[in-house]
Amino acid sequence: MKQYIKHHPWHIIEEGFDAHLNKISESLCSIGNGRMGQRANFEEHYSGETLQGTYLAGVYYPDKTRVGWWKNGYPEYFAKVLNAPNIIGIDVTINGTRLDLAHCNIKSFNRTLDMKAGLLNRNFVATMPNGVTVTVSAQRLFSVVDDECAAIEYSLQTDVDATVSVKPFVDGDVSNADSNYAEKFWNILQTVSDIKSSYVLAETKKTQFRVCAAFKSSVKVDTQNIEAQHYSNATSAGCTYAFALAAHTTAVIYKFCTVTTSQNYNADALDGKAIVNLQRIVEKGYVKMVDEQKQAWFKKWTTSDIVIEGDVAAQQGIRFNIFQLNQTYTGLDERLNIGPKGFTGEKYGGSTYWDTEAYCIPFYLSTANQAVSRNLLVYRYKHLQKAIENAAKLGFKNGAALYPMVTMNGEECHNEWEITFEEIHRNGAIAYAIYNYINYTSDIDYLAEYGLEVLIGIARFWAQRVNYSTHKKKYVMLGVTGPNEYENNVNNNWYTNYLASWCLKYTIEAIDYVKSNHKKAFKQIVATTTFDAKVETTLWKDIIKKMYYPVDKELNIILQQEGYLDKEQILVADLPAADRPLNQKWSWDRILRSCFIKQADVLQGIYFFQDEFDNDTITRNFDFYEKRTVHESSLSPCVHSILACRIGRIDKAYEMYLRTARLDLDDYNNDTEDGCHTTSMAGTWMSIVEGFGGMLVRNNVLHFNPLIPAQWKSLSFKITYRRALLQVTIEGKKVTIENQSGQTIQLSVNSTLHQLKAMETYSNN
């Protein structure tokens, strides 16, 4: 772990500069607005360790697949969210020497992400190689009000009279660090700089997304406006401000930026739209943009904040996670989804994974307008035909749908066999998300509009993926990888079998509902899908009745998969510290033969279906599997924290909570420099609300069974449930719930039912 980030309830603070930690800080202090975002790179030139990254949601490139051994069925490409033209650059030259902190004596340095206001601040004092000491203060925002716009205020002073050159620019000569063949993904079409704006017009190769990255700037010394000299070359455009700067006098640079794309406008109109954007935000001015930003973030925090009293590390952790989630996805555009790194890095391509359905949807269900989570489901509905094509490539028929492990457009683009073709449980996560959305919102008519078609496609896949074992006289599922990716090509992974059977049951229930309540829609769905209800559901019911589930009767536990107990049973507590993390220290062969578990597998299934297991069953399985879990997936600690709360293991729940909440802040897995684990951040929220808050929806009733750690004086959070806004506060055993809406709601607290009227407060004390 690296614990250099200062604890603070609202800020991420880096004091002092360590070049070896810079890429971690760039990830942690990333900012975005749902449409675009950027790592916390320096505005001025920096020749040290850095990952320059500006990312635009939905703009991607099909990077040609690179594998050692090509297998039939591999996708031709891996979709990559692109490092887009750099809009923040401001080169500074003082007395002929370029400012570069890699070659300065840094006397003081502070980089602070203000999560309350959505602002990135940086201040430093440094002595350059030519002896000049420069003081710089920089602030940056990516506007959540104008989501195609960003702005920078950058001021500097010198300790001596100096000749200064300031060169703000936009640069299209960028590349992805994760490019498979060191290929650059952009063609530069045009570079322009004049009094209206400076911009680079670029187009992605193959996918032909067109982007205009533009800015307009000004420089003022005292009250004097400095005149700009404009320039452009093959890949960049900008302007140069040259001036004399008296000692201890401040020069202030304002840079207003915008990025327009062909996703939203006619490709030929991008530069014109960019100029309109710039005119609007320049007229607003930087101060007003900051004020708007603060107000917009205040509104976000009003419905999504979680307050923990008595534990600053825990408080900072949860707010950091909520902040990243709110700036990564806003739900305003149903074409977009949530990449595992958000706008913080390039690993995993920035594409859509099953993480969205399994981990992210609960956060947006409870903290945002219902339309936001609905749009995440509609995204998958619109990719249904691609999912059917994905399944057909593998030999499945009759409209069976296999949703991709990794995608940008619905087409599978992941190229590791054991994940792409075996980790098929992601299909169940799509179906579970539909159930979860309806269970939480009561929007059951979603089934008739979109949901049932998706469920039928998924059910058809499961019906074809199992086979009947005459030896077992059961249906079995062979050659799969469960959530535990430290096991490949196993037979009868319990989680996958259980989830498949549940999907079939839920699809039958959905069919019955739509058939009874939306006859016209059902008739259309039957025609569209050529669905034979009698024949297909008869088979599904037989599979449900005869599905095989591996168990060990002696230990009275669910088996992760057949043969799991044949492995040498070593506990994580007995592993030498030098062997961790396994994925960086052990051979893959050794990992596969070990009993060690990367992330919740059996426990993932128990988490999804908690109502179907009593506490004794959960406890036995938790005790067995947690001791064998190395938590080397970012998605693991949150599930363990929630289940630990369920069975009263509050110390373990707290340990796992801190691990998920501070996973990136403390760099637990030595990989934060690649970007933050955005989707696991939603799991952190779940560990608070569903774990310590004990929230779940059962039989159309909202339940709370809270239990908080001794380290916390109190816990308070807000959720929106079926259009009712509730504030829940837990202080020891005291529970207070305020209904801050005009709706009456029925809820259960510690297994006792209550009617909570509009604007009424419940307290058990």
C-alpha positions in Angstrom: 0.0 0.0 0.0 1.0 3.6 -0.6 -0.5 5.9 2.0 0.7 9.3 0.9 -2.7 10.9 0.2 -3.6 13.1 3.2 -6.9 12.2 5.0 -9.5 14.9 4.5 -13.4 14.5 4.3 -13.8 16.5 1.1 -10.4 16.7 -0.6 -7.8 14.4 -2.2 -4.5 16.0 -1.2 -1.0 15.3 -2.4 1.5 17.4 -0.5 5.1 17.3 -1.8 6.0 15.8 -5.1 7.4 12.3 -5.7 7.9 11.7 -9.4 7.5 8.0 -8.9 4.0 8.5 -7.5 2.9 11.0 -10.2 0.9 8.6 -12.4 -1.0 7.4 -9.3 -1.9 11.0 -8.5 -2.9 11.7 -12.1 -5.4 8.8 -11.7 -6.7 9.8 -8.3 -7.2 13.5 -9.3 -8.9 12.9 -12.6 -11.9 15.0 -13.4 -14.8 14.6 -15.8 -18.4 15.4 -16.5 -20.0 12.3 -18.0 -19.2 13.4 -21.6 -15.5 13.7 -21.3 -12.7 13.7 -18.7 -9.0 13.8 -18.1 -6.2 12.6 -15.9 -4.7 15.1 -13.6 -1.8 15.9 -16.0 0.2 19.1 -15.7 -0.7 22.0 -18.0 3.0 22.9 -18.5 5.4 20.5 -20.1 6.5 17.6 -18.0 9.2 15.1 -19.2 9.0 12.8 -16.2 6.8 9.7 -15.6 3.3 10.6 -16.9 0.3 9.1 -18.7 -1.2 11.8 -20.8 -4.9 11.1 -21.1 -8.0 12.9 -22.3 -11.0 10.7 -23.0 -14.3 11.2 -24.7 -17.2 8.9 -23.8 -18.2 6.7 -26.7 -15.4 7.6 -29.1 -13.4 4.4 -29.7 -11.0 2.6 -32.1 -11.1 -1.1 -33.0 -7.4 -1.9 -32.2 -6.4 -5.1 -34.0 -6.3 -8.1 -31.7 -2.9 -9.2 -30.5 -2.6 -12.8 -29.2 0.1 -15.4 -29.2 -2.1 -18.2 -30.6 -5.1 -17.4 -32.6 -8.2 -19.5 -31.8 -11.2 -19.8 -34.0 -13.9 -17.4 -32.9 -11.6 -14.7 -31.5 -12.8 -11.1 -32.2 -10.8 -9.2 -34.8 -10.3 -6.3 -32.5 -10.3 -4.9 -28.9 -12.2 -1.7 -28.7 -10.2 1.1 -27.1 -11.6 4.4 -25.8 -9.1 6.8 -27.3 -6.6 9.2 -25.8 -8.1 12.3 -27.5 -6.4 15.6 -28.5 -4.8 17.3 -25.5 -6.7 20.5 -24.6 -5.0 21.6 -21.4 -1.5 22.3 -22.6 0.2 25.6 -21.6 3.9 25.7 -22.3 5.8 28.2 -20.1 9.3 29.6 -20.9 11.1 31.9 -18.5 14.3 33.6 -19.5 14.7 31.2 -22.3 14.3 28.0 -20.2 11.2 25.8 -20.5 9.3 25.2 -17.2 9.5 21.4 -16.5 9.1 20.1 -13.0 11.2 17.0 -13.9 14.2 19.4 -14.0 13.4 21.8 -11.2 14.2 22.0 -7.5 10.7 21.7 -6.1 10.4 23.7 -2.9 6.7 23.1 -2.3 4.0 21.3 -4.2 0.3 20.7 -3.6 -2.2 18.9 -5.8 -5.8 18.9 -4.5 -9.0 17.5 -5.9 -11.9 19.4 -4.4 -14.6 16.8 -4.6 -17.3 19.1 -3.1 -16.9 21.6 -5.9 -15.5 19.4 -8.8 -12.3 21.5 -9.1 -8.7 20.4 -9.5 -6.1 22.7 -7.9 -2.4 22.7 -8.1 0.2 25.0 -6.5 4.0 24.8 -6.5 7.1 26.8 -5.9 10.1 25.6 -7.9 13.6 26.8 -8.9 14.4 26.2 -12.5 17.8 25.2 -13.9 18.5 28.9 -14.8 18.0 29.9 -11.2 14.6 31.6 -11.5 12.1 30.6 -8.8 8.6 30.4 -10.1 5.4 30.2 -8.2 2.4 28.7 -10.0 -1.2 28.3 -9.0 -3.5 26.4 -11.4 -7.2 25.4 -11.2 -9.1 23.3 -13.7 -12.7 22.2 -14.2 -14.6 20.0 -16.6 -18.0 21.6 -16.5 -21.0 19.5 -15.5 -23.3 22.4 -16.7 -21.7 22.6 -20.2 -20.5 19.1 -20.7 -18.6 19.8 -23.8 -16.6 22.5 -22.1 -13.6 22.9 -19.7 -11.7 25.9 -18.3 -8.4 26.6 -16.7 -7.1 29.5 -14.6 -3.3 29.4 -14.5 -1.2 32.1 -12.7 2.5 32.5 -12.2 5.0 34.8 -10.5 8.8 34.9 -10.6 11.2 36.0 -7.9 13.2 38.2 -10.4 12.3 40.4 -13.4 11.9 38.0 -16.3 11.1 37.6 -19.9 8.2 35.2 -20.1 6.6 33.3 -23.0 3.3 31.5 -22.4 2.0 29.2 -25.2 -1.5 27.6 -24.7 -2.2 25.0 -27.3 -4.3 22.0 -28.4 -2.3 19.0 -29.6 -3.6 16.2 -31.8 -0.4 14.2 -31.8 -1.4 11.8 -29.1 -1.3 8.0 -28.7 -2.8 5.3 -26.5 -0.4 3.7 -24.0 -2.4 0.5 -24.5 -2.1 0.4 -28.3 -1.5 -3.2 -29.3 0.9 -2.3 -32.2 2.1 1.2 -31.1 -0.3 2.6 -33.7 -1.7 6.1 -33.5 -5.4 6.1 -33.9 -6.1 9.6 -35.2 -5.8 11.4 -38.6 -5.4 15.1 -38.3 -7.7 16.8 -40.8 -7.1 20.5 -40.0 -5.4 22.8 -37.6 -6.5 26.5 -37.3 -5.6 29.4 -35.0 -7.1 32.8 -35.2 -8.8 35.5 -33.1 -11.9 33.3 -32.7 -10.3 30.1 -31.6 -7.5 27.6 -32.0 -8.6 24.1 -32.8 -7.5 20.7 -34.1 -10.0 18.8 -36.3 -9.2 15.1 -36.1 -10.8 11.8 -37.2 -10.4 8.3 -35.8 -9.1 5.7 -38.2 -11.6 3.0 -39.2 -14.5 4.2 -37.0 -14.4 7.8 -38.4 -15.5 9.6 -35.3 -14.7 13.2 -36.0 -13.7 15.6 -33.1 -13.0 19.3 -32.9 -10.9 20.2 -29.9 -10.7 23.9 -29.5 -9.8 26.7 -27.1 -9.7 30.4 -26.6 -7.3 32.1 -24.2 -6.2 35.3 -22.7 -3.2 36.5 -20.6 -3.3 39.5 -18.3 -0.4 41.0 -16.3 -1.8 43.3 -13.6 -4.4 45.2 -15.7 -2.7 44.8 -19.0 -4.0 42.4 -21.6 -1.1 40.7 -23.5 -1.5 40.3 -27.3 -1.4 36.8 -28.8 0.5 35.6 -31.8 -1.4 32.7 -33.4 0.2 29.6 -35.0 -0.7 26.2 -36.3 1.3 23.2 -37.7 0.6 19.7 -38.8 -0.8 18.4 -35.5 -1.4 21.3 -33.2 -2.7 24.9 -32.9 -2.2 27.6 -30.4 -0.9 31.1 -29.6 2.1 32.7 -28.0 2.1 35.5 -25.4 5.5 37.1 -24.9 5.9 39.7 -22.1 8.1 41.1 -19.5 7.2 40.1 -16.0 8.4 42.2 -13.0 9.5 40.2 -9.9 6.5 39.1 -7.7 4.0 40.4 -10.3 1.3 37.9 -11.3 0.5 36.9 -14.8 -2.9 35.2 -15.1 -3.8 32.9 -18.1 -7.4 31.9 -18.8 -8.0 29.0 -21.1 -11.5 28.1 -22.2 -11.8 24.7 -23.9 -14.5 22.7 -25.8 -14.6 19.4 -27.6 -17.4 18.7 -30.1 -17.8 15.3 -31.8 -19.7 13.8 -34.7 -21.6 11.7 -32.2 -23.7 14.8 -31.5 -23.4 17.1 -34.5 -23.0 16.9 -38.3 -19.3 16.2 -39.0 -19.0 19.3 -41.1 -20.4 21.6 -38.4 -18.0 20.7 -35.5 -15.7 23.8 -35.8 -18.7 26.1 -35.9 -20.3 24.5 -32.9 -17.0 24.7 -31.1 -16.7 28.4 -31.7 -20.3 28.9 -30.5 -19.4 27.0 -27.3 -16.3 29.1 -26.7 -18.2 32.4 -27.2 -20.7 31.3 -24.6 -18.3 30.3 -21.9 -15.9 33.2 -22.5 -18.9 35.5 -22.1 -19.7 33.7 -18.9 -16.2 34.1 -17.6 -14.2 31.8 -15.4 -15.6 33.0 -12.1 -19.2 32.3 -13.2 -18.2 28.8 -14.6 -16.7 28.0 -11.2 -19.8 29.2 -9.4 -22.0 27.1 -11.7 -19.8 24.1 -11.1 -20.1 24.4 -7.4 -23.9 24.7 -7.5 -24.2 21.7 -9.9 -22.0 19.6 -7.6 -23.9 20.7 -4.6 -27.0 19.4 -6.2 -25.4 16.1 -7.0 -24.1 15.7 -3.4 -27.6 16.6 -2.1 -28.9 13.2 -3.2 -25.8 11.0 -3.2 -23.6 12.1 -0.2 -22.8 9.6 2.5 -21.7 11.1 5.9 -19.5 9.1 8.3 -18.7 10.7 11.6 -15.7 9.6 13.5 -13.5 8.1 10.8 -11.9 10.5 8.3 -10.3 7.7 6.2 -13.6 6.0 5.7 -15.4 9.3 5.0 -12.8 10.3 2.4 -13.0 6.9 0.8 -16.7 6.8 0.2 -16.8 10.4 -1.1 -14.0 9.7 -3.5 -15.9 6.7 -4.9 -19.2 8.7 -5.2 -17.4 11.6 -6.8 -15.8 9.4 -9.5 -19.1 7.7 -10.2 -21.0 11.0 -10.5 -18.4 12.4 -12.9 -18.1 9.2 -15.0 -21.8 8.6 -15.9 -24.7 11.0 -15.8 -27.3 8.9 -17.7 -28.1 11.8 -20.1 -27.2 9.8 -23.2 -28.4 6.2 -23.5 -25.7 5.4 -26.1 -23.1 5.7 -23.3 -22.1 3.3 -20.6 -19.5 3.0 -17.7 -16.0 1.9 -18.5 -14.1 0.1 -15.7 -11.6 3.0 -15.6 -14.0 5.8 -16.3 -12.0 8.8 -17.5 -9.0 7.9 -15.3 -7.0 5.6 -17.6 -6.9 3.3 -20.6 -6.7 -0.2 -19.1 -9.5 -2.5 -20.1 -10.0 -0.3 -23.1 -12.6 1.9 -21.4 -15.3 -0.5 -22.7 -18.5 -1.8 -21.1 -18.2 -4.9 -18.9 -20.7 -6.9 -16.8 -19.6 -4.7 -13.9 -22.2 -2.1 -14.9 -25.1 -4.5 -14.4 -23.7 -6.3 -11.3 -22.3 -3.3 -9.4 -23.1 0.1 -10.9 -26.9 0.0 -11.4 -27.7 -0.1 -7.6 -25.9 3.1 -7.1 -27.7 5.0 -9.9 -31.0 3.4 -8.9 -30.8 5.0 -5.4 -29.0 8.3 -6.1 -30.3 9.5 -9.5 -33.4 9.9 -11.5 -35.0 6.6 -12.5 -34.3 7.3 -16.1 -30.6 7.1 -15.5 -30.6 3.4 -14.6 -33.3 2.7 -17.2 -31.0 4.1 -19.8 -28.3 1.6 -18.7 -30.8 -1.2 -19.4 -31.9 0.3 -22.7 -28.2 0.3 -23.8 -28.2 -3.5 -23.6 -31.6 -3.8 -25.3 -30.3 -1.8 -28.3 -27.4 -4.3 -28.4 -29.6 -7.4 -28.4 -29.1 -8.2 -32.1 -25.4 -8.0 -31.6 -25.6 -10.3 -28.7 -27.5 -12.8 -30.9 -24.8 -12.4 -33.5 -22.1 -13.0 -30.8 -23.9 -16.3 -29.8 -24.3 -17.4 -33.5 -20.6 -17.0 -34.1 -20.1 -19.7 -31.4 -22.7 -22.0 -32.8 -25.8 -21.0 -30.9 -29.1 -20.8 -32.8 -32.7 -19.6 -32.7 -32.1 -16.2 -31.3 -30.0 -17.2 -28.4 -28.1 -14.1 -27.1 -24.7 -14.0 -25.5 -23.9 -10.5 -24.3 -20.2 -9.6 -24.7 -17.6 -9.6 -22.0 -16.2 -6.4 -23.5 -17.9 -4.1 -25.9 -18.4 -0.6 -27.3 -21.1 -1.3 -29.8 -22.6 -4.6 -28.6 -20.0 -6.8 -30.5 -17.7 -8.9 -28.5 -14.2 -7.6 -28.6 -12.3 -9.4 -25.8 -9.7 -11.9 -26.9 -8.8 -14.1 -24.0 -10.5 -17.5 -24.5 -11.1 -18.3 -20.9 -12.9 -15.0 -20.4 -14.5 -14.3 -23.8 -16.0 -17.7 -24.3 -16.1 -19.2 -20.8 -17.0 -16.4 -18.4 -20.6 -16.5 -19.6 -22.1 -15.6 -16.2 -22.1 -12.0 -17.5 -25.2 -13.0 -19.4 -27.0 -13.6 -16.1 -25.9 -10.3 -14.8 -27.8 -8.6 -17.6 -31.0 -10.4 -16.7 -30.4 -9.8 -13.0 -30.1 -6.1 -13.7 -33.6 -6.1 -15.3 -35.0 -7.8 -12.2 -33.1 -5.5 -9.9 -34.4 -2.4 -11.7 -38.0 -3.5 -11.6 -37.8 -4.8 -8.0 -36.4 -1.4 -6.9 -38.5 1.0 -9.0 -41.7 -1.1 -9.6 -41.5 -0.2 -13.3 -42.7 -3.7 -14.3 -44.0 -2.4 -17.6 -40.3 -2.2 -18.7 -40.7 -5.9 -19.4 -43.2 -5.3 -22.2 -41.3 -2.3 -23.7 -37.8 -3.7 -23.7 -37.0 -6.3 -21.0 -38.7 -9.5 -22.2 -37.0 -9.7 -25.6 -33.6 -9.5 -23.8 -34.7 -12.2 -21.3 -35.9 -14.6 -24.0 -32.6 -14.2 -25.8 -30.6 -14.9 -22.6 -32.9 -17.9 -21.6 -32.4 -19.4 -25.1 -28.6 -19.2 -24.6 -28.7 -21.0 -21.3 -31.0 -23.7 -22.6 -28.5 -24.4 -25.4 -25.4 -24.0 -23.2 -26.3 -26.8 -20.8 -26.4 -30.5 -21.7 -28.1 -33.4 -20.1 -25.7 -35.8 -18.3 -27.1 -39.4 -18.4 -24.6 -40.3 -15.7 -25.8 -37.6 -13.3 -29.3 -37.6 -14.6 -29.0 -33.8 -14.3 -28.3 -30.9 -16.6 -24.7 -29.7 -16.4 -22.6 -26.8 -17.6 -19.2 -27.7 -18.8 -16.1 -25.6 -19.6 -16.8 -22.3 -17.9 -15.0 -19.7 -15.9 -16.9 -18.3 -13.0 -16.3 -14.9 -11.3 -13.1 -16.4 -9.8 -10.8 -15.9 -12.8 -8.1 -18.0 -11.0 -10.1 -21.0 -12.2 -10.5 -21.6 -15.9 -12.4 -24.2 -17.9 -14.2 -25.8 -15.0 -17.3 -28.0 -14.9 -20.4 -27.0 -13.1 -19.4 -23.7 -11.5 -22.2 -23.4 -8.9 -22.7 -19.6 -9.5 -23.1 -20.0 -13.2 -25.4 -23.0 -12.9 -27.5 -21.2 -10.2 -27.7 -18.0 -12.2 -28.7 -19.8 -15.4 -31.5 -21.6 -13.7 -32.7 -18.4 -12.0 -32.7 -16.6 -15.4 -35.0 -19.3 -16.9 -37.4 -19.0 -13.9 -37.4 -15.2 -14.1 -38.0 -15.3 -17.9 -41.0 -17.6 -17.4 -42.4 -15.2 -14.8 -41.8 -12.2 -17.2 -43.6 -14.0 -20.0 -46.6 -14.7 -17.8 -46.8 -11.1 -16.8 -46.5 -9.6 -20.2 -48.9 -12.2 -21.7 -51.5 -11.3 -19.1 -51.1 -7.6 -18.9 -49.7 -6.4 -22.3 -51.4 -8.7 -24.8 -50.6 -6.6 -27.9 -46.9 -6.2 -26.8 -46.6 -9.9 -26.1 -48.0 -10.8 -29.6 -45.4 -8.5 -31.2 -42.6 -9.9 -29.1 -43.6 -13.5 -30.1 -43.6 -12.4 -33.7 -40.3 -10.6 -33.5 -38.5 -13.4 -31.7 -40.4 -16.3 -33.3 -41.0 -17.5 -29.8 -42.8 -20.9 -29.2 -43.9 -20.5 -25.6 -45.1 -24.0 -25.1 -42.1 -25.9 -26.5 -39.4 -23.6 -25.2 -40.7 -23.1 -21.6 -41.3 -26.8 -21.3 -37.6 -27.4 -21.9 -36.7 -24.5 -19.5 -38.8 -26.0 -16.7 -37.1 -29.3 -17.1 -33.7 -27.6 -16.9 -34.8 -25.7 -13.8 -36.0 -29.0 -12.2 -32.9 -31.0 -13.0 -30.0 -28.5 -12.9 -27.0 -29.9 -11.1 -25.5 -28.0 -8.2 -22.2 -29.2 -6.7 -22.2 -29.4 -2.9 -20.0 -31.1 -0.2 -22.3 -32.8 2.3 -19.5 -33.5 4.8 -18.5 -29.8 5.1 -22.1 -28.8 4.4 -21.0 -26.1 1.9 -21.7 -25.2 -1.7 -18.8 -26.2 -4.0 -17.4 -23.5 -6.2 -17.2 -26.1 -8.9 -16.7 -29.8 -9.3 -13.4 -30.9 -8.0 -12.6 -27.8 -6.0 -11.8 -29.8 -2.8 -9.3 -31.9 -4.8 -7.0 -28.9 -4.6 -4.5 -28.5 -1.8 -6.4 -26.5 0.8 -4.1 -23.7 2.0 -5.5 -20.6 3.7 -4.6 -17.1 2.7 -3.3 -16.5 6.2 -0.6 -19.1 5.5 0.6 -17.4 2.3 4.0 -15.6 2.7 3.7 -11.9 2.2 6.4 -12.1 -0.5 4.0 -14.2 -2.6 1.4 -11.5 -2.9 -0.2 -10.4 -5.2 -0.3 -13.9 -6.7 -1.0 -12.5 -10.2 2.4 -10.7 -10.1 4.4 -13.3 -8.3 3.2 -16.8 -9.3 3.0 -18.6 -12.7 -0.5 -18.9 -14.2 -0.1 -22.7 -14.0 0.5 -22.5 -10.2 -2.4 -20.2 -9.7 -4.8 -22.4 -11.6 -3.8 -25.4 -9.5 -4.2 -23.6 -6.2 -7.3 -23.3 -4.1 -7.0 -19.5 -4.0 -9.9 -17.3 -5.2 -9.5 -14.0 -6.9 -12.9 -12.6 -6.0 -16.3 -13.6 -4.7 -17.7 -16.5 -6.6 -20.0 -18.7 -4.5 -20.4 -15.6 -2.4 -21.3 -13.5 -5.4 -24.3 -15.8 -6.0 -25.3 -15.7 -2.3 -25.1 -11.9 -2.4 -27.4 -11.7 -5.5 -30.0 -14.1 -3.9 -29.6 -13.4 -0.2 -33.3 -14.1 0.4 -32.9 -17.7 -0.8 -30.3 -18.6 1.9 -30.6 -18.6 5.7 -27.9 -17.1 7.9 -26.4 -20.4 8.8 -25.8 -21.3 5.2 -24.3 -17.9 4.5 -22.1 -18.1 7.5 -20.7 -21.6 6.6 -19.9 -20.6 3.1 -18.5 -17.2 4.0 -16.2 -18.8 6.6 -15.0 -21.4 4.2 -14.4 -19.2 1.1 -13.3 -15.9 2.6 -10.3 -17.6 4.1 -9.3 -18.8 0.6 -9.9 -15.4 -1.2 -7.0 -13.2 -2.0 -9.2 -10.3 -3.1 -7.0 -9.5 -6.1 -10.0 -8.3 -8.0 -11.3 -4.8 -7.2 -14.8 -6.3 -7.2 -14.2 -8.7 -4.3 -14.1 -6.8 -1.0 -17.5 -5.1 -1.3 -19.4 -8.4 -1.7 -17.5 -9.8 1.3 -18.3 -6.6 3.3 -22.0 -6.8 2.6 -22.3 -10.5 3.5 -20.1 -10.0 6.6 -22.7 -7.4 7.8 -25.5 -9.8 7.0 -24.0 -12.5 9.4 -22.9 -10.0 12.1 -19.1 -10.1 11.4 -18.8 -6.3 11.8 -14.9 -6.3 12.1 -14.5 -8.2 8.9 -17.1 -6.0 7.2 -15.2 -2.9 8.3 -11.8 -4.4 7.1 -13.3 -5.2 3.7 -15.0 -1.8 3.5 -11.8 0.1 4.0 -10.2 -2.1 1.4 -12.8 -1.3 -1.2 -13.2 2.3 -0.3 -9.5 3.1 -0.3 -8.5 0.6 -3.0 -7.2 3.3 -5.2 -6.4 6.0 -2.6 -3.9 3.6 -0.9 -3.0 1.7 -4.1 -3.8 -1.7 -2.6 -3.1 -3.7 -5.7 -0.2 -1.6 -7.1 -2.1 -0.7 -10.2 -3.8 2.7 -9.6 -1.3 4.4 -11.9 -3.2 2.7 -14.8 -6.4 4.4 -13.7 -9.0 4.0 -10.9 -11.3 1.1 -10.5 -14.5 3.0 -11.3 -17.0 0.1 -11.3 -15.8 -1.3 -7.9 -16.5 2.2 -6.6 -20.1 1.4 -7.0 -19.5 -1.7 -4.9 -18.1 0.5 -2.2 -21.4 2.4 -2.1 -23.2 -0.9 -1.9 -21.1 -2.0 1.0 -22.3 1.1 2.9 -26.0 1.2 2.0 -26.7 -2.6 1.5 -24.0 -3.7 4.0 -23.9 -1.4 7.0 -27.3 0.1 6.2 -28.8 -3.4 5.6 -30.9 -2.2 2.8 -32.7 -4.6 0.5 -36.1 -4.8 -1.2 -38.1 -7.9 -0.4 -41.7 -8.5 -1.5 -42.1 -4.9 -2.5 -41.1 -3.6 0.9 -37.9 -1.6 1.6 -36.0 -3.2 4.5 -33.2 -1.8 6.7 -31.3 -3.9 9.2 -28.4 -1.6 10.1 -25.2 -2.4 11.8 -22.3 0.0 11.9 -18.7 -0.4 13.1 -17.5 0.8 16.6 -15.1 3.2 14.8 -18.1 5.2 13.5 -20.0 7.7 15.6 -22.8 7.8 13.0 -23.6 6.9 9.4 -26.1 8.9 7.3 -27.1 8.4 3.6 -29.9 9.3 1.2 -31.6 7.1 -1.2 -34.4 7.6 -3.7 -36.8 4.7 -3.6 -39.8 4.6 -5.9 -39.7 8.4 -6.1 -39.5 8.9 -2.3 -36.4 10.6 -1.0 -35.3 9.1 2.3 -32.5 10.1 4.6 -31.3 7.3 6.8 -29.2 8.1 9.9 -27.7 5.4 12.2 -26.1 6.2 15.5 -25.2 3.1 17.4 -28.5 1.2 17.6 -30.6 4.3 17.0 -32.1 4.5 13.5 -33.8 7.6 12.1 -35.4 7.8 8.7 -36.8 11.0 7.3 -39.2 10.9 4.4 -38.2 14.1 2.5 -40.8 13.6 -0.2 -44.5 13.9 -0.7 -45.1 10.2 -0.9 -46.1 7.7 1.7 -43.9 4.7 1.9 -44.0 1.3 3.6 -40.7 0.1 5.1 -39.3 -2.4 7.5 -36.7 -1.5 10.2 -35.1 -4.5 12.0 -38.0 -6.7 10.7 -40.8 -4.4 12.0 -43.1 -2.8 9.4 -43.9 1.0 9.4 -45.9 3.4 7.3 -43.9 6.6 6.8 -46.0 9.4 5.5 -44.9 12.3 3.4 -42.4 14.6 5.3 -42.6 12.3 8.3 -39.7 11.0 10.4 -39.3 7.6 12.0 -37.1 6.9 14.9 -36.7 3.7 16.9 -35.6 5.7 20.0 
